[in-house]
Every structure is written in C-alpha cells, then in structure tokens.
C-alpha cells in the first residue's frame, strides 16, 4: 500500500501544534499523531525557541516507512515507531 507521510502545523507562526499525518494514495487519512500526545513535545512550535522553526527542523526530522512500521527520527532527541495502519506508538526512545 502506497502512502505519503506529512509533517505539518495546525497554523502558521509560533505556538502551533505540529502533526504527523499518514495519507493513503487515494487521499484517505489513515492517522495523525500530534505534539500534544504522541510526538516529542520539543517538536512543538514556540515563541521561546528559534530552533523550533520549520526551517531549522527540516534537516533534523526524518520519517521513513519499512513494512508495517513508520519511523520518526528527531536528531539528538530520539525516535518513535508507529504502526503503519493504525498510527499507534509501537516504541519510543528519547536520547
């Protein structure tokens, strides 16, 4: 099954919740993970942290799929494994 995983924000600017959304090739959203629940809190956009800007994050956040696993790696912070079909967190490791 082909899919696209998108890392995006709920709004433009600071203090935005960030989301990781898995979308099937027909446009159906399979699941969404948020900085409020499943993702690392350090990924949330804030006024206080200039590093939280998407410009800086684009080189530090990596998402890959392997079989039934979607792996989110945030450099020097940790990684989270999601079940491809459900979005449930399979494992999480903070460095």
Buried (B, 14 or more C-beta within 10 A) or exposed (E): EEBEBEBEBEEEEBEBBBBBBBBEEEEEEBBBBBBEEBBBEBBBBBEEEEEBEBEEBEEEBEBEBEEEEBBBBBEEBBBBBBBBEEBEBBEBEEE
